[in-house]
Amino acid sequence: MHPLVVAAAALVVVAALPYALFGVLYAAIRPSGSPADKREAEPTVSIVLPTYNEERIVEKKLDDLLELDYPMEKVELVVVDSSDDATRDIIRDYFADLDAPDLTLIEEDERRGLAPALNEAYEAAENEMVVKTDCDSYLPDDVLREAAANLADPAVAAVTGRNVEVLGGSGVEEGYRGIQAYIQTLEAHLDSTFIFHGPFSAFENDALVPIDPSSLADDTELALRIRRTSGKRVIFDPAVQYKEASHSGFVKRRTQKDRRGMGLIRLLVQHRDALGRYGKYGRVVLPFNWWFMIVSPWVVALSVVGVTAAALVTVDMPGLLVPAALVTFVYLGQRDSLGPFAPLYSLFDTQVSLARAAVELLRGDYDATWDVDEELREAYE
């Protein structure tokens, strides 16, 4: 057998083996729901809402928050705003005649980035449970009660949830979030999950710690630091839900997905000393995420190159059908036209983002501010 064929086959096996092992572990444990000892609870709540030029959607977000099934006299809203449009005026007018919830509006004259803004907002939050949510997301009525039930477990300090409806109709993101929910459910049942989601995450106020002002993955970094400093678990509960918009188009997804990938890779590298520590979090969860986010993208890329080269060597020009099939796969995937193979494409798409993110990090081409995606904003109007 030609050495290139052997090498290509070996790369494919190496690329697939960790995912196969994950599947075996999932089948053995059969995790479902939250790992917390959930109990009815009604703590006071501080909702932290960072805003930047949200005049098109902020009023709908405030409507969304006030419609939550929770006593508003127990809720305060902490808004940290760095807008140069009418966002803060809309917020002030909205709360002018409301008795509850209380509003704390932190006005920033200079846009410093999300992490410094969140540090200031978390410091201002006074209530027992601190919830972080984004302006471009929607929440179901029961989300605060579900989060509070998780945090009522003395062993749990933070909880995040899943995107149950991808606004804008992105089948690619819907497929990825479905796979991600399986991964995070298993992680939480093993110990703690790694990724926390900006649309909704909840934390014990006493567990909050400052995050790196240059962080590109603020919610995940806060959860990781809490797991390291408090000794408590930071978990995923599929009953804690939210809605967020996303693109399917390959090019349009890159800005959104690549930056997220940059933040997660950078965080894993910064906290590499956590590997092997903190129980199964450092022995299983973090190593799997190192593989998925840092190693696997390059093994997948090498596998594509290796399989193409092996095909060309063994069957000559017909071997070009391999890259042609990949192009077709991407073309159909970004158009949500792969049917049952859509989740596989969503994984591939994520690996592309992670590879691109690693290159951008090595080049030092990043900053800690988000650009507003005006096209995605249309999904919230």
Rosetta blueprint (number, residue, H / E / L):
1 M L
2 H L
3 P H
4 L H
5 V H
6 V H
7 A H
8 A H
9 A H
10 A H
11 L H
12 V H
13 V H
14 V H
15 A H
16 A H
17 L H
18 P H
19 Y H
20 A H
21 L H
22 F H
23 G H
24 V H
25 L H
26 Y H
27 A H
28 A H
29 I H
30 R L
31 P L
32 S L
33 G L
34 S L
35 P L
36 A L
37 D L
38 K L
39 R L
40 E L
41 A L
42 E L
43 P L
44 T L
45 V E
46 S E
47 I E
48 V E
49 L E
50 P E
51 T E
52 Y L
53 N L
54 E L
55 E L
56 R L
57 I L
58 V H
59 E H
60 K H
61 K H
62 L H
63 D H
64 D H
65 L H
66 L H
67 E L
68 L L
69 D L
70 Y L
71 P L
72 M H
73 E H
74 K H
75 V E
76 E E
77 L E
78 V E
79 V E
80 V E
81 D E
82 S L
83 S L
84 D L
85 D L
86 A L
87 T H
88 R H
89 D H
90 I H
91 I H
92 R H
93 D H
94 Y H
95 F H
96 A L
97 D L
98 L L
99 D L
100 A L
101 P L
102 D E
103 L E
104 T E
105 L E
106 I E
107 E E
108 E L
109 D L
110 E L
111 R L
112 R L
113 G L
114 L H
115 A H
116 P H
117 A H
118 L H
119 N H
120 E H
121 A H
122 Y H
123 E H
124 A H
125 A L
126 E L
127 N L
128 E L
129 M E
130 V E
131 V E
132 K E
133 T L
134 D L
135 C L
136 D L
137 S E
138 Y E
139 L L
140 P L
141 D L
142 D L
143 V H
144 L H
145 R H
146 E H
147 A H
148 A H
149 A H
150 N H
151 L H
152 A L
153 D L
154 P L
155 A L
156 V E
157 A E
158 A E
159 V E
160 T E
161 G E
162 R E
163 N E
164 V E
165 E E
166 V E
167 L E
168 G L
169 G L
170 S L
171 G H
172 V H
173 E H
174 E H
175 G H
176 Y H
177 R H
178 G H
179 I H
180 Q H
181 A H
182 Y H
183 I H
184 Q H
185 T H
186 L H
187 E H
188 A H
189 H H
190 L H
191 D L
192 S L
193 T L
194 F L
195 I L
196 F L
197 H L
198 G L
199 P L
200 F L
201 S E
202 A E
203 F E
204 E E
205 N H
206 D H
207 A H
208 L L
209 V L
210 P L
211 I L
212 D L
213 P L
214 S L
215 S L
216 L L
217 A L
218 D H
219 D H
220 T H
221 E H
222 L H
223 A H
224 L H
225 R H
226 I H
227 R H
228 R H
229 T H
230 S H
231 G L
232 K L
233 R E
234 V E
235 I E
236 F E
237 D E
238 P E
239 A E
240 V E
241 Q E
242 Y E
243 K E
244 E E
245 A E
246 S L
247 H L
248 S L
249 G L
250 F H
251 V H
252 K H
253 R H
254 R H
255 T H
256 Q H
257 K H
258 D H
259 R H
260 R H
261 G H
262 M H
263 G H
264 L H
265 I H
266 R H
267 L H
268 L H
269 V H
270 Q H
271 H L
272 R H
273 D H
274 A H
275 L L
276 G L
277 R L
278 Y L
279 G L
280 K H
281 Y H
282 G H
283 R H
284 V H
285 V H
286 L H
287 P H
288 F H
289 N H
290 W H
291 W H
292 F H
293 M H
294 I H
295 V H
296 S H
297 P H
298 W H
299 V H
300 V H
301 A H
302 L H
303 S H
304 V H
305 V H
306 G H
307 V H
308 T H
309 A H
310 A H
311 A H
312 L H
313 V H
314 T H
315 V H
316 D L
317 M H
318 P H
319 G H
320 L H
321 L H
322 V H
323 P H
324 A H
325 A H
326 L H
327 V H
328 T H
329 F H
330 V H
331 Y H
332 L H
333 G H
334 Q H
335 R L
336 D L
337 S L
338 L L
339 G H
340 P H
341 F H
342 A H
343 P H
344 L H
345 Y H
346 S H
347 L H
348 F H
349 D H
350 T H
351 Q H
352 V H
353 S H
354 L H
355 A H
356 R H
357 A H
358 A H
359 V H
360 E H
361 L H
362 L H
363 R H
364 G L
365 D L
366 Y L
367 D L
368 A L
369 T L
370 W L
371 D L
372 V L
373 D L
374 E H
375 E H
376 L H
377 R H
378 E H
379 A H
380 Y H
381 E L
